Amino acid sequence: AQRVTQPEKLLSVFKGAPVELKCNYSYSGSPELFWYVQYSRQRLQLLLRHISRESIKGFTADLNKGETSFHLKKPFAQEEDSAMYYCALISGGYQKVTFGTGTKLQVIP
Amino acid sequence: ETGVTQSPTHLIKTRGQQVTLRCSSQSGHNTVSWYQQALGQGPQFIFQYYREEENGRGNFPPRFSGLQFPNYSSELNVNALELDDSALYLCASSFDGTILGDTEAFFGQGTRLTVV
């Protein structure tokens, strides 16, 4: 069975400090991985996907198949980055998606 | 702001009752997925509808069922409600059978269901 693990429920960092939100997955096939973000009182929205290898709002994430990880990183945290972040995995030709339990990022001014 | 709307926003039901939740999709989207998000948890995939047919399902019992209409809006029906069904129910619309994949899925604000 596929699984997505986000080990930290809460991550607090100071403004300007580097951020790394951890995501590990278990899946026997080739995964498609995403990061979704939910700002306060807003809808869940896509942040980035591994296939596009893009940087959004300064965030990047690299798929490491050897370590089965897809950690989200940003070199300098901003207050507006405070939000709930969810890692998600798609398998089986788009037929099933699994979300992690989420990490709340709190950026301290 | 996306065009995905869900109704109602809040709902209280009694154990054993049945409930119907509704979702209208983003303009141009023909696929709707439903998720259950319990407190403190990530969204759990219930199922997806594409071209009015179920096109993928998570680990939910048959008392969770759905419909998609010709205008691509969708309903989630839950029969014989249990206390553990209390959660936020999210729908997301996307294009051409993808869940989160090639094109972005847009989420609704959710329906908060409380079963007492």
Interface residues (C-beta under 8 A of the other chain):
Chain A: V4 Q6 K9 E32 F34 Y36 R43 L44 Q45 L46 R49 Y86 A88 I90 G92 Y94 Q95 K96 V97 T98 F99 G100 T101 G102
Chain B: T2 V4 S33 Y35 G40 Q41 G42 P43 Q44 F45 Q48 N55 G56 G58 L90 A92 G97 T98 I99 L100 G101 E104 A105 F106 F107 G108 Q109
